[in-house]
Amino acid sequence: MDAAKRTRLSPDERRAQLIDLGARMLAQRPLEQISVEDIADQAGVSRGLLFHYFASKSEFHLAIVRHTSGQMLSRTEPPRSDNPMSDNPITTLRSVLASYVDYVSENRNTYVSLLRGTASGDPQMREVFEQTRDVMAARTLEQLPKIGLTSTPQVELAVRGWIAFVEEATISWLRAPAITREELIELTVQALPALAGAALGFAAVADHLPLSAT
């Protein structure tokens, strides 16, 4: 009998254990193939007890996705304000993207499964993904004034597009790494000021464009 079956856990500890087991299983198989039976067996609990903590299989899967997204955000958090690195926004961005690429590389199957699997079509799952991107966008926009870029609706839209670019570029790189890790990081770093600057330039030009005829 394994340790999970011998150890009595508090409700919070048991719930966390079940989510952690699900997250680890996600590294080996798509989310939709994670069965309640396998998780219950590994945790040493009955299938019915698992549903005491989660109302349904979908709710359990959602908890796994939230846990995984939280891990990624924690790993890619920018340096604290008292860290000398935080004074240089480009250095900060490079550090964050290096952490992101490393996290994705270490959790390759999980990352691709979530962004490209059937979970991405579920409304609740999409909401978690969008909330994660909201945090990433807010962190990025906070850094832009430090390099002389003002936050405008055009820039905010460009930042959201940049995040999608980083995700797609990283997935493509994982599948066929034609460039080095360092080159991938530098590509994504340089793309941000280029996109944000272009958005500001477009806004300036748009202010002087004649109104379309109605």
TIRO-2110 file (N, C-alpha, C; in Angstrom, 1 decimal):
// TIRO-2110
0.9, -1.2, 0.0, N, 1, A
0.0, 0.0, 0.0, CA, 1, A
0.9, 1.2, 0.0, C, 1, A
0.6, 2.2, -0.9, N, 2, A
1.5, 3.3, -1.0, CA, 2, A
1.2, 4.4, 0.0, C, 2, A
2.1, 5.4, 0.1, N, 3, A
2.0, 6.5, 1.1, CA, 3, A
0.7, 7.2, 1.0, C, 3, A
0.2, 7.4, -0.2, N, 4, A
-1.1, 8.2, -0.4, CA, 4, A
-2.2, 7.4, 0.3, C, 4, A
-2.2, 6.1, 0.3, N, 5, A
-3.3, 5.3, 0.9, CA, 5, A
-3.1, 5.2, 2.5, C, 5, A
-1.9, 5.4, 3.0, N, 6, A
-1.7, 5.3, 4.4, CA, 6, A
-1.9, 6.7, 5.1, C, 6, A
-1.7, 7.8, 4.4, N, 7, A
-1.7, 9.1, 5.0, CA, 7, A
-3.1, 9.7, 5.0, C, 7, A
-3.4, 10.2, 6.2, N, 8, A
-4.7, 10.9, 6.4, CA, 8, A
-4.4, 12.4, 6.1, C, 8, A
-5.2, 13.0, 5.2, N, 9, A
-4.9, 14.4, 4.9, CA, 9, A
-6.2, 15.2, 5.2, C, 9, A
-5.9, 16.5, 5.5, N, 10, A
-7.0, 17.4, 5.7, CA, 10, A
-7.8, 17.6, 4.4, C, 10, A
-9.0, 18.1, 4.4, N, 11, A
-9.7, 18.4, 3.2, CA, 11, A
-8.9, 19.2, 2.2, C, 11, A
-8.3, 20.3, 2.7, N, 12, A
-7.5, 21.2, 1.8, CA, 12, A
-6.3, 20.5, 1.2, C, 12, A
-5.7, 19.7, 2.0, N, 13, A
-4.5, 18.9, 1.6, CA, 13, A
-4.9, 17.9, 0.6, C, 13, A
-6.0, 17.2, 0.8, N, 14, A
-6.5, 16.2, -0.1, CA, 14, A
-6.8, 16.8, -1.5, C, 14, A
-7.5, 17.9, -1.4, N, 15, A
-7.9, 18.6, -2.7, CA, 15, A
-6.7, 19.0, -3.5, C, 15, A
-5.7, 19.6, -2.8, N, 16, A
-4.5, 20.0, -3.4, CA, 16, A
-3.7, 18.8, -4.0, C, 16, A
-3.8, 17.6, -3.3, N, 17, A
-3.1, 16.4, -3.7, CA, 17, A
-3.7, 15.9, -5.0, C, 17, A
-5.1, 15.9, -5.1, N, 18, A
-5.8, 15.5, -6.3, CA, 18, A
-5.4, 16.3, -7.5, C, 18, A
-5.4, 17.7, -7.3, N, 19, A
-5.1, 18.6, -8.4, CA, 19, A
-3.7, 18.4, -8.8, C, 19, A
-2.7, 18.2, -7.9, N, 20, A
-1.3, 18.0, -8.2, CA, 20, A
-1.2, 16.7, -9.0, C, 20, A
-1.9, 15.6, -8.6, N, 21, A
-1.8, 14.4, -9.3, CA, 21, A
-2.3, 14.6, -10.8, C, 21, A
-3.4, 15.3, -10.9, N, 22, A
-4.0, 15.6, -12.2, CA, 22, A
-3.0, 16.4, -13.1, C, 22, A
-2.3, 17.4, -12.5, N, 23, A
-1.4, 18.2, -13.2, CA, 23, A
-0.2, 17.3, -13.7, C, 23, A
0.2, 16.4, -12.9, N, 24, A
1.4, 15.5, -13.2, CA, 24, A
0.9, 14.6, -14.4, C, 24, A
-0.3, 14.1, -14.3, N, 25, A
-0.8, 13.2, -15.3, CA, 25, A
-1.0, 14.0, -16.6, C, 25, A
-1.3, 15.3, -16.5, N, 26, A
-1.4, 16.1, -17.7, CA, 26, A
-0.2, 16.1, -18.6, C, 26, A
1.0, 15.9, -17.9, N, 27, A
2.3, 15.9, -18.7, CA, 27, A
2.4, 14.7, -19.5, C, 27, A
1.6, 13.7, -19.3, N, 28, A
1.7, 12.4, -20.0, CA, 28, A
0.6, 12.2, -21.0, C, 28, A
-0.6, 12.9, -20.8, N, 29, A
-1.7, 12.6, -21.7, CA, 29, A
-2.6, 13.9, -21.8, C, 29, A
-3.4, 14.0, -22.8, N, 30, A
-4.3, 15.1, -23.0, CA, 30, A
-5.3, 15.2, -21.8, C, 30, A
-5.8, 16.4, -21.5, N, 31, A
-6.6, 16.6, -20.4, CA, 31, A
-7.9, 15.7, -20.5, C, 31, A
-8.5, 15.6, -21.6, N, 32, A
-9.7, 14.8, -21.8, CA, 32, A
-9.5, 13.3, -21.5, C, 32, A
-8.2, 12.9, -21.5, N, 33, A
-7.9, 11.5, -21.2, CA, 33, A
-7.6, 11.2, -19.7, C, 33, A
-7.6, 12.3, -18.9, N, 34, A
-7.4, 12.1, -17.4, CA, 34, A
-8.6, 11.6, -16.8, C, 34, A
-8.6, 10.3, -16.3, N, 35, A
-9.8, 9.7, -15.8, CA, 35, A
-9.9, 9.9, -14.3, C, 35, A
-11.1, 10.0, -13.8, N, 36, A
-11.3, 10.1, -12.4, CA, 36, A
-10.9, 8.8, -11.7, C, 36, A
-11.1, 7.7, -12.3, N, 37, A
-10.7, 6.4, -11.7, CA, 37, A
-9.2, 6.4, -11.4, C, 37, A
-8.4, 6.8, -12.4, N, 38, A
-6.9, 6.7, -12.3, CA, 38, A
-6.5, 7.7, -11.2, C, 38, A
-7.0, 8.9, -11.1, N, 39, A
-6.6, 9.8, -10.1, CA, 39, A
-7.0, 9.3, -8.7, C, 39, A
-8.2, 8.8, -8.6, N, 40, A
-8.7, 8.2, -7.3, CA, 40, A
-7.8, 7.1, -6.8, C, 40, A
-7.4, 6.2, -7.8, N, 41, A
-6.6, 5.1, -7.4, CA, 41, A
-5.2, 5.5, -6.9, C, 41, A
-4.6, 6.5, -7.6, N, 42, A
-3.3, 7.0, -7.2, CA, 42, A
-3.3, 7.7, -5.9, C, 42, A
-4.4, 8.4, -5.6, N, 43, A
-4.6, 9.1, -4.4, CA, 43, A
-5.0, 8.2, -3.2, C, 43, A
-5.4, 7.0, -3.5, N, 44, A
-5.9, 6.1, -2.5, CA, 44, A
-7.2, 6.5, -1.9, C, 44, A
-8.1, 7.0, -2.8, N, 45, A
-9.4, 7.4, -2.3, CA, 45, A
-10.4, 6.8, -3.3, C, 45, A
-11.7, 6.8, -2.9, N, 46, A
-12.7, 6.2, -3.7, CA, 46, A
-13.1, 7.3, -4.8, C, 46, A
-13.7, 6.8, -5.9, N, 47, A
-14.2, 7.7, -6.9, CA, 47, A
-15.2, 8.7, -6.3, C, 47, A
-16.0, 8.1, -5.4, N, 48, A
-17.1, 9.0, -4.8, CA, 48, A
-16.5, 10.1, -3.9, C, 48, A
-15.4, 9.8, -3.3, N, 49, A
-14.7, 10.8, -2.4, CA, 49, A
-14.2, 11.9, -3.3, C, 49, A
-13.6, 11.6, -4.4, N, 50, A
-13.1, 12.6, -5.3, CA, 50, A
-14.2, 13.6, -5.7, C, 50, A
-15.4, 13.1, -5.9, N, 51, A
-16.6, 13.9, -6.3, CA, 51, A
-17.1, 14.7, -5.1, C, 51, A
-16.6, 14.4, -3.9, N, 52, A
-16.9, 15.2, -2.7, CA, 52, A
-16.1, 16.6, -2.8, C, 52, A
-15.0, 16.5, -3.5, N, 53, A
-14.1, 17.7, -3.6, CA, 53, A
-14.4, 18.5, -4.9, C, 53, A
-14.9, 17.7, -5.9, N, 54, A
-15.2, 18.3, -7.2, CA, 54, A
-16.6, 17.9, -7.7, C, 54, A
-17.4, 18.8, -8.1, N, 55, A
-18.8, 18.4, -8.4, CA, 55, A
-18.9, 17.5, -9.6, C, 55, A
-17.9, 17.6, -10.5, N, 56, A
-17.9, 16.8, -11.8, CA, 56, A
-16.5, 16.7, -12.3, C, 56, A
-16.4, 15.8, -13.3, N, 57, A
-15.1, 15.6, -13.9, CA, 57, A
-14.6, 16.9, -14.6, C, 57, A
-15.6, 17.7, -15.2, N, 58, A
-15.2, 18.9, -15.8, CA, 58, A
-14.7, 19.9, -14.8, C, 58, A
-15.3, 19.9, -13.6, N, 59, A
-14.8, 20.9, -12.6, CA, 59, A
-13.4, 20.5, -12.1, C, 59, A
-13.1, 19.2, -12.0, N, 60, A
-11.8, 18.7, -11.7, CA, 60, A
-10.8, 19.1, -12.8, C, 60, A
-11.1, 18.9, -14.0, N, 61, A
-10.3, 19.3, -15.1, CA, 61, A
-10.0, 20.8, -15.1, C, 61, A
-11.0, 21.6, -14.8, N, 62, A
-10.9, 23.0, -14.7, CA, 62, A
-9.9, 23.4, -13.6, C, 62, A
-10.0, 22.7, -12.4, N, 63, A
-9.1, 23.0, -11.3, CA, 63, A
-7.6, 22.7, -11.7, C, 63, A
-7.4, 21.6, -12.5, N, 64, A
-6.1, 21.3, -13.0, CA, 64, A
-5.5, 22.4, -13.9, C, 64, A
-6.4, 22.9, -14.8, N, 65, A
-6.0, 24.0, -15.7, CA, 65, A
-5.6, 25.3, -14.9, C, 65, A
-6.4, 25.6, -13.9, N, 66, A
-6.2, 26.8, -13.1, CA, 66, A
-4.8, 26.6, -12.3, C, 66, A
-4.6, 25.4, -11.8, N, 67, A
-3.4, 25.1, -11.1, CA, 67, A
-2.2, 25.3, -12.0, C, 67, A
-2.3, 24.8, -13.2, N, 68, A
-1.2, 24.8, -14.2, CA, 68, A
-0.9, 26.3, -14.6, C, 68, A
-2.0, 27.0, -14.9, N, 69, A
-1.8, 28.4, -15.3, CA, 69, A
-1.2, 29.2, -14.2, C, 69, A
-1.6, 28.9, -12.9, N, 70, A
-1.0, 29.6, -11.8, CA, 70, A
0.5, 29.3, -11.6, C, 70, A
0.9, 28.1, -11.9, N, 71, A
2.3, 27.7, -11.9, CA, 71, A
3.1, 28.5, -12.9, C, 71, A
2.5, 28.6, -14.1, N, 72, A
3.2, 29.4, -15.2, CA, 72, A
3.4, 30.8, -14.8, C, 72, A
2.3, 31.4, -14.3, N, 73, A
2.4, 32.9, -13.9, CA, 73, A
3.4, 33.1, -12.8, C, 73, A
3.5, 32.1, -11.9, N, 74, A
4.4, 32.2, -10.8, CA, 74, A
5.8, 32.2, -11.3, C, 74, A
6.1, 31.3, -12.2, N, 75, A
7.4, 31.1, -12.8, CA, 75, A
7.9, 32.3, -13.6, C, 75, A
6.9, 33.0, -14.2, N, 76, A
7.3, 34.1, -15.1, CA, 76, A
7.0, 35.5, -14.5, C, 76, A
6.9, 35.5, -13.2, N, 77, A
6.6, 36.8, -12.5, CA, 77, A
7.9, 37.7, -12.6, C, 77, A
7.7, 39.0, -13.0, N, 78, A
8.8, 39.9, -13.1, CA, 78, A
9.6, 40.0, -11.8, C, 78, A
10.9, 40.4, -11.9, N, 79, A
11.7, 40.7, -10.7, CA, 79, A
11.0, 41.7, -9.8, C, 79, A
11.2, 41.5, -8.5, N, 80, A
10.6, 42.5, -7.5, CA, 80, A
11.3, 43.9, -7.7, C, 80, A
10.6, 44.9, -7.3, N, 81, A
11.1, 46.3, -7.4, CA, 81, A
12.4, 46.5, -6.8, C, 81, A
12.8, 45.7, -5.7, N, 82, A
14.0, 45.9, -5.0, CA, 82, A
15.2, 45.1, -5.7, C, 82, A
14.8, 44.4, -6.8, N, 83, A
15.8, 43.7, -7.6, CA, 83, A
16.5, 44.6, -8.6, C, 83, A
17.8, 44.8, -8.6, N, 84, A
18.4, 45.7, -9.6, CA, 84, A
18.0, 45.5, -11.0, C, 84, A
17.7, 44.2, -11.3, N, 85, A
17.3, 43.9, -12.7, CA, 85, A
16.0, 44.6, -13.1, C, 85, A
15.2, 44.9, -12.1, N, 86, A
13.9, 45.5, -12.4, CA, 86, A
14.0, 46.9, -13.0, C, 86, A
15.2, 47.6, -12.8, N, 87, A
15.4, 48.9, -13.3, CA, 87, A
15.5, 49.0, -14.8, C, 87, A
15.8, 47.9, -15.5, N, 88, A
16.0, 47.8, -16.9, CA, 88, A
14.8, 47.0, -17.5, C, 88, A
13.8, 47.7, -18.2, N, 89, A
12.7, 46.9, -18.6, CA, 89, A
13.0, 45.9, -19.7, C, 89, A
14.0, 46.1, -20.5, N, 90, A
14.3, 45.1, -21.5, CA, 90, A
15.0, 43.9, -20.9, C, 90, A
15.8, 44.2, -19.9, N, 91, A
16.4, 43.0, -19.1, CA, 91, A
15.3, 42.3, -18.4, C, 91, A
14.4, 43.0, -17.9, N, 92, A
13.2, 42.3, -17.2, CA, 92, A
12.4, 41.5, -18.2, C, 92, A
12.2, 42.0, -19.3, N, 93, A
11.4, 41.3, -20.3, CA, 93, A
12.2, 40.1, -20.8, C, 93, A
13.5, 40.2, -21.0, N, 94, A
14.3, 39.1, -21.4, CA, 94, A
14.3, 38.0, -20.3, C, 94, A
14.3, 38.4, -19.1, N, 95, A
14.3, 37.4, -18.0, CA, 95, A
13.0, 36.7, -17.9, C, 95, A
11.9, 37.4, -18.1, N, 96, A
10.5, 36.9, -18.0, CA, 96, A
10.4, 35.9, -19.2, C, 96, A
10.8, 36.2, -20.3, N, 97, A
10.6, 35.4, -21.5, CA, 97, A
11.5, 34.1, -21.4, C, 97, A
12.7, 34.3, -20.8, N, 98, A
13.6, 33.1, -20.6, CA, 98, A
12.9, 32.2, -19.6, C, 98, A
12.3, 32.7, -18.6, N, 99, A
11.5, 31.8, -17.6, CA, 99, A
10.4, 31.2, -18.3, C, 99, A
9.7, 31.9, -19.2, N, 100, A
8.5, 31.3, -19.9, CA, 100, A
9.0, 30.2, -20.8, C, 100, A
10.0, 30.4, -21.6, N, 101, A
10.5, 29.4, -22.5, CA, 101, A
10.9, 28.2, -21.8, C, 101, A
11.6, 28.4, -20.7, N, 102, A
12.1, 27.3, -19.9, CA, 102, A
10.9, 26.5, -19.2, C, 102, A
9.9, 27.2, -18.7, N, 103, A
8.8, 26.5, -18.2, CA, 103, A
8.1, 25.7, -19.2, C, 103, A
7.9, 26.3, -20.4, N, 104, A
7.2, 25.6, -21.5, CA, 104, A
8.0, 24.4, -21.9, C, 104, A
9.3, 24.5, -22.0, N, 105, A
10.2, 23.4, -22.4, CA, 105, A
10.1, 22.3, -21.4, C, 105, A
10.0, 22.6, -20.1, N, 106, A
9.9, 21.6, -19.1, CA, 106, A
8.6, 20.9, -19.0, C, 106, A
7.6, 21.6, -19.5, N, 107, A
6.2, 21.2, -19.4, CA, 107, A
5.6, 21.1, -20.8, C, 107, A
6.4, 20.7, -21.7, N, 108, A
6.0, 20.7, -23.2, CA, 108, A
4.6, 20.1, -23.5, C, 108, A
4.4, 18.8, -23.0, N, 109, A
3.2, 18.1, -23.3, CA, 109, A
2.0, 18.8, -22.7, C, 109, A
2.2, 19.3, -21.5, N, 110, A
1.1, 20.0, -20.8, CA, 110, A
0.7, 21.3, -21.5, C, 110, A
1.7, 22.1, -21.9, N, 111, A
1.5, 23.3, -22.6, CA, 111, A
0.8, 23.1, -23.9, C, 111, A
1.3, 22.2, -24.8, N, 112, A
0.7, 22.0, -26.1, CA, 112, A
-0.7, 21.4, -25.9, C, 112, A
-0.9, 20.5, -24.9, N, 113, A
-2.2, 19.9, -24.7, CA, 113, A
-3.3, 21.0, -24.4, C, 113, A
-2.9, 21.9, -23.5, N, 114, A
-3.9, 22.9, -23.1, CA, 114, A
-4.2, 23.9, -24.2, C, 114, A
-3.1, 24.4, -24.9, N, 115, A
-3.4, 25.4, -26.0, CA, 115, A
-3.9, 24.9, -27.3, C, 115, A
-3.7, 23.6, -27.5, N, 116, A
-4.1, 23.0, -28.8, CA, 116, A
-5.1, 21.9, -28.6, C, 116, A
-5.4, 21.5, -27.4, N, 117, A
-6.3, 20.3, -27.2, CA, 117, A
-7.7, 20.8, -27.1, C, 117, A
-8.6, 19.8, -26.8, N, 118, A
-10.0, 20.1, -26.8, CA, 118, A
-10.4, 21.0, -25.7, C, 118, A
-9.5, 21.1, -24.7, N, 119, A
-9.8, 22.0, -23.5, CA, 119, A
-10.0, 23.5, -24.0, C, 119, A
-9.2, 23.8, -25.1, N, 120, A
-9.3, 25.2, -25.5, CA, 120, A
-10.6, 25.6, -26.1, C, 120, A
-11.5, 24.6, -26.4, N, 121, A
-12.8, 24.9, -26.9, CA, 121, A
-13.9, 25.0, -25.9, C, 121, A
-13.5, 24.7, -24.6, N, 122, A
-14.5, 24.8, -23.5, CA, 122, A
-14.6, 26.2, -23.0, C, 122, A
-15.8, 26.8, -22.9, N, 123, A
-15.9, 28.2, -22.5, CA, 123, A
-15.2, 28.5, -21.1, C, 123, A
-15.4, 27.6, -20.2, N, 124, A
-14.7, 27.9, -18.9, CA, 124, A
-13.2, 27.8, -19.0, C, 124, A
-12.7, 26.9, -19.8, N, 125, A
-11.3, 26.8, -20.0, CA, 125, A
-10.8, 28.0, -20.7, C, 125, A
-11.5, 28.5, -21.7, N, 126, A
-11.0, 29.7, -22.4, CA, 126, A
-11.0, 30.8, -21.4, C, 126, A
-11.9, 30.9, -20.5, N, 127, A
-11.9, 32.0, -19.5, CA, 127, A
-10.7, 32.0, -18.7, C, 127, A
-10.2, 30.8, -18.3, N, 128, A
-9.0, 30.7, -17.5, CA, 128, A
-7.8, 31.1, -18.4, C, 128, A
-7.8, 30.7, -19.7, N, 129, A
-6.7, 31.1, -20.5, CA, 129, A
-6.7, 32.6, -20.7, C, 129, A
-7.8, 33.2, -20.9, N, 130, A
-7.9, 34.7, -21.1, CA, 130, A
-7.5, 35.4, -19.8, C, 130, A
-7.9, 34.9, -18.6, N, 131, A
-7.5, 35.5, -17.4, CA, 131, A
-6.0, 35.5, -17.2, C, 131, A
-5.4, 34.3, -17.7, N, 132, A
-3.9, 34.2, -17.6, CA, 132, A
-3.3, 35.2, -18.5, C, 132, A
-3.8, 35.4, -19.7, N, 133, A
-3.3, 36.4, -20.7, CA, 133, A
-3.5, 37.8, -20.2, C, 133, A
-4.6, 38.0, -19.5, N, 134, A
-4.8, 39.3, -18.9, CA, 134, A
-3.7, 39.7, -17.9, C, 134, A
-3.3, 38.8, -17.1, N, 135, A
-2.2, 39.0, -16.2, CA, 135, A
-0.9, 39.3, -16.9, C, 135, A
-0.6, 38.5, -17.9, N, 136, A
0.6, 38.7, -18.7, CA, 136, A
0.6, 40.0, -19.4, C, 136, A
-0.6, 40.4, -20.0, N, 137, A
-0.7, 41.7, -20.6, CA, 137, A
-0.5, 42.9, -19.6, C, 137, A
-1.1, 42.8, -18.5, N, 138, A
-1.0, 43.8, -17.5, CA, 138, A
0.5, 44.0, -17.0, C, 138, A
1.2, 42.9, -16.8, N, 139, A
2.6, 42.9, -16.5, CA, 139, A
3.4, 43.6, -17.6, C, 139, A
3.1, 43.3, -18.8, N, 140, A
3.8, 43.9, -19.9, CA, 140, A
3.5, 45.4, -20.1, C, 140, A
2.3, 45.8, -20.0, N, 141, A
1.9, 47.2, -20.1, CA, 141, A
2.6, 48.0, -19.0, C, 141, A
2.8, 47.4, -17.9, N, 142, A
3.4, 48.1, -16.7, CA, 142, A
4.8, 48.5, -17.1, C, 142, A
5.5, 47.7, -17.9, N, 143, A
6.9, 48.0, -18.2, CA, 143, A
7.1, 49.0, -19.4, C, 143, A
6.1, 49.1, -20.2, N, 144, A
6.2, 50.0, -21.4, CA, 144, A
6.6, 51.4, -21.2, C, 144, A
6.0, 52.1, -20.2, N, 145, A
6.4, 53.5, -20.0, CA, 145, A
7.9, 53.6, -19.6, C, 145, A
8.5, 52.6, -19.1, N, 146, A
9.9, 52.6, -18.8, CA, 146, A
10.8, 52.7, -20.0, C, 146, A
10.3, 52.3, -21.2, N, 147, A
11.0, 52.5, -22.4, CA, 147, A
10.4, 53.5, -23.3, C, 147, A
9.6, 54.4, -22.7, N, 148, A
9.1, 55.6, -23.4, CA, 148, A
7.9, 55.3, -24.3, C, 148, A
7.2, 54.2, -24.0, N, 149, A
6.0, 53.9, -24.8, CA, 149, A
4.7, 54.1, -23.9, C, 149, A
3.8, 54.9, -24.4, N, 150, A
2.6, 55.2, -23.7, CA, 150, A
1.5, 54.1, -24.0, C, 150, A
0.8, 53.8, -22.9, N, 151, A
-0.3, 52.8, -23.1, CA, 151, A
-1.5, 53.5, -23.7, C, 151, A
-1.9, 53.0, -24.9, N, 152, A
-3.1, 53.5, -25.6, CA, 152, A
-3.9, 52.2, -26.0, C, 152, A
-5.1, 52.4, -26.4, N, 153, A
-5.9, 51.3, -26.8, CA, 153, A
-5.2, 50.5, -28.0, C, 153, A
-4.5, 51.2, -28.8, N, 154, A
-3.8, 50.5, -29.9, CA, 154, A
-2.7, 49.7, -29.4, C, 154, A
-1.9, 50.3, -28.4, N, 155, A
-0.8, 49.6, -27.8, CA, 155, A
-1.3, 48.3, -27.0, C, 155, A
-2.4, 48.5, -26.3, N, 156, A
-3.0, 47.4, -25.5, CA, 156, A
-3.3, 46.2, -26.4, C, 156, A
-3.9, 46.6, -27.6, N, 157, A
-4.3, 45.6, -28.6, CA, 157, A
-3.0, 44.9, -29.1, C, 157, A
-2.0, 45.7, -29.4, N, 158, A
-0.7, 45.2, -29.9, CA, 158, A
-0.1, 44.2, -28.9, C, 158, A
-0.2, 44.5, -27.6, N, 159, A
0.4, 43.7, -26.6, CA, 159, A
-0.3, 42.3, -26.5, C, 159, A
-1.7, 42.4, -26.7, N, 160, A
-2.4, 41.1, -26.7, CA, 160, A
-2.0, 40.3, -27.9, C, 160, A
-1.8, 40.9, -29.0, N, 161, A
-1.3, 40.2, -30.2, CA, 161, A
0.1, 39.7, -30.0, C, 161, A
0.9, 40.4, -29.3, N, 162, A
2.3, 40.0, -29.0, CA, 162, A
2.3, 38.7, -28.2, C, 162, A
1.4, 38.6, -27.2, N, 163, A
1.3, 37.5, -26.4, CA, 163, A
0.9, 36.2, -27.2, C, 163, A
0.0, 36.4, -28.1, N, 164, A
-0.4, 35.3, -29.0, CA, 164, A
0.8, 34.9, -29.9, C, 164, A
1.5, 35.9, -30.3, N, 165, A
2.7, 35.6, -31.1, CA, 165, A
3.7, 34.8, -30.3, C, 165, A
4.0, 35.2, -29.1, N, 166, A
4.9, 34.4, -28.2, CA, 166, A
4.4, 33.0, -28.0, C, 166, A
3.1, 32.8, -27.8, N, 167, A
2.6, 31.4, -27.6, CA, 167, A
2.8, 30.6, -28.9, C, 167, A
2.5, 31.2, -30.1, N, 168, A
2.6, 30.4, -31.3, CA, 168, A
4.0, 30.2, -31.7, C, 168, A
4.9, 31.2, -31.5, N, 169, A
6.3, 31.0, -31.8, CA, 169, A
6.9, 29.9, -30.9, C, 169, A
6.5, 29.9, -29.7, N, 170, A
7.1, 28.9, -28.7, CA, 170, A
6.6, 27.5, -29.1, C, 170, A
5.4, 27.3, -29.4, N, 171, A
4.9, 26.0, -29.9, CA, 171, A
5.6, 25.6, -31.1, C, 171, A
5.7, 26.5, -32.1, N, 172, A
6.4, 26.1, -33.4, CA, 172, A
7.8, 25.7, -33.1, C, 172, A
8.5, 26.5, -32.2, N, 173, A
9.9, 26.2, -31.8, CA, 173, A
10.0, 24.8, -31.1, C, 173, A
9.0, 24.5, -30.3, N, 174, A
9.1, 23.2, -29.6, CA, 174, A
9.0, 22.0, -30.6, C, 174, A
8.1, 22.2, -31.6, N, 175, A
7.9, 21.2, -32.6, CA, 175, A
9.1, 21.1, -33.6, C, 175, A
9.7, 22.2, -33.9, N, 176, A
10.8, 22.2, -34.9, CA, 176, A
11.8, 23.3, -34.5, C, 176, A
12.7, 23.0, -33.6, N, 177, A
13.6, 24.1, -33.1, CA, 177, A
14.7, 24.5, -34.1, C, 177, A
14.3, 25.3, -35.1, N, 178, A
15.3, 25.7, -36.1, CA, 178, A
16.2, 26.7, -35.6, C, 178, A
15.9, 27.4, -34.5, N, 179, A
16.8, 28.4, -34.0, CA, 179, A
17.1, 28.0, -32.5, C, 179, A
18.1, 28.7, -31.9, N, 180, A
18.4, 28.3, -30.5, CA, 180, A
17.4, 28.9, -29.5, C, 180, A
17.5, 28.5, -28.3, N, 181, A
16.7, 29.0, -27.2, CA, 181, A
16.9, 30.5, -27.1, C, 181, A
18.2, 30.9, -27.1, N, 182, A
18.5, 32.3, -27.0, CA, 182, A
18.0, 33.2, -28.2, C, 182, A
18.0, 32.6, -29.4, N, 183, A
17.5, 33.3, -30.5, CA, 183, A
16.0, 33.5, -30.4, C, 183, A
15.3, 32.5, -29.9, N, 184, A
13.9, 32.5, -29.7, CA, 184, A
13.5, 33.6, -28.7, C, 184, A
14.2, 33.7, -27.6, N, 185, A
14.0, 34.7, -26.6, CA, 185, A
14.2, 36.1, -27.2, C, 185, A
15.3, 36.2, -27.9, N, 186, A
15.6, 37.6, -28.4, CA, 186, A
14.6, 38.0, -29.5, C, 186, A
14.1, 37.0, -30.3, N, 187, A
13.1, 37.3, -31.3, CA, 187, A
11.8, 37.9, -30.6, C, 187, A
11.4, 37.2, -29.5, N, 188, A
10.2, 37.6, -28.8, CA, 188, A
10.4, 38.9, -28.1, C, 188, A
11.6, 39.1, -27.6, N, 189, A
11.9, 40.4, -26.9, CA, 189, A
11.8, 41.6, -27.8, C, 189, A
12.5, 41.4, -29.0, N, 190, A
12.5, 42.5, -29.9, CA, 190, A
11.2, 42.8, -30.6, C, 190, A
10.3, 41.8, -30.6, N, 191, A
9.0, 42.0, -31.3, CA, 191, A
8.1, 42.9, -30.5, C, 191, A
8.3, 42.9, -29.2, N, 192, A
7.3, 43.8, -28.3, CA, 192, A
7.5, 45.2, -28.6, C, 192, A
8.7, 45.9, -28.5, N, 193, A
8.8, 47.3, -28.8, CA, 193, A
8.5, 47.6, -30.2, C, 193, A
8.8, 46.7, -31.1, N, 194, A
8.5, 46.9, -32.5, CA, 194, A
7.0, 47.0, -32.7, C, 194, A
6.2, 46.1, -32.1, N, 195, A
4.7, 46.1, -32.3, CA, 195, A
4.1, 47.3, -31.6, C, 195, A
4.6, 47.5, -30.3, N, 196, A
4.0, 48.7, -29.6, CA, 196, A
4.3, 50.0, -30.2, C, 196, A
5.6, 50.1, -30.7, N, 197, A
6.0, 51.3, -31.4, CA, 197, A
5.2, 51.6, -32.7, C, 197, A
4.9, 50.5, -33.4, N, 198, A
4.1, 50.6, -34.6, CA, 198, A
2.7, 51.0, -34.3, C, 198, A
2.2, 50.5, -33.2, N, 199, A
0.8, 50.8, -32.8, CA, 199, A
0.7, 52.3, -32.4, C, 199, A
1.7, 52.8, -31.8, N, 200, A
1.7, 54.3, -31.5, CA, 200, A
1.9, 55.1, -32.7, C, 200, A
2.7, 54.6, -33.6, N, 201, A
2.9, 55.3, -34.9, CA, 201, A
1.6, 55.4, -35.7, C, 201, A
0.9, 54.2, -35.7, N, 202, A
-0.4, 54.2, -36.4, CA, 202, A
-1.4, 55.2, -35.8, C, 202, A
-1.4, 55.2, -34.4, N, 203, A
-2.3, 56.1, -33.7, CA, 203, A
-2.1, 57.6, -34.1, C, 203, A
-0.7, 57.9, -34.2, N, 204, A
-0.4, 59.3, -34.6, CA, 204, A
-0.8, 59.6, -36.0, C, 204, A
-0.6, 58.6, -36.9, N, 205, A
-1.0, 58.9, -38.3, CA, 205, A
-2.5, 58.9, -38.4, C, 205, A
-3.2, 58.1, -37.7, N, 206, A
-4.7, 58.0, -37.8, CA, 206, A
-5.3, 59.3, -37.3, C, 206, A
-4.7, 60.0, -36.4, N, 207, A
-5.3, 61.3, -36.0, CA, 207, A
-5.3, 62.3, -37.1, C, 207, A
-4.5, 62.1, -38.1, N, 208, A
-4.4, 63.1, -39.2, CA, 208, A
-5.1, 62.6, -40.5, C, 208, A
-5.7, 61.4, -40.4, N, 209, A
-6.4, 60.9, -41.6, CA, 209, A
-7.7, 61.5, -41.8, C, 209, A
-8.1, 61.8, -43.0, N, 210, A
-9.5, 62.3, -43.2, CA, 210, A
-10.6, 61.3, -42.9, C, 210, A
-11.7, 61.8, -42.4, N, 211, A
-12.8, 60.9, -42.1, CA, 211, A
-13.3, 60.3, -43.3, C, 211, A
-13.7, 59.0, -43.3, N, 212, A
-14.3, 58.4, -44.4, CA, 212, A
-15.7, 59.0, -44.8, C, 212, A
-16.0, 59.0, -46.0, N, 213, A
-17.3, 59.6, -46.4, CA, 213, A
-18.4, 58.6, -45.9, C, 213, A
-19.5, 59.2, -45.5, N, 214, A
-20.6, 58.4, -45.0, CA, 214, A
-21.8, 58.5, -46.0, C, 214, A
END
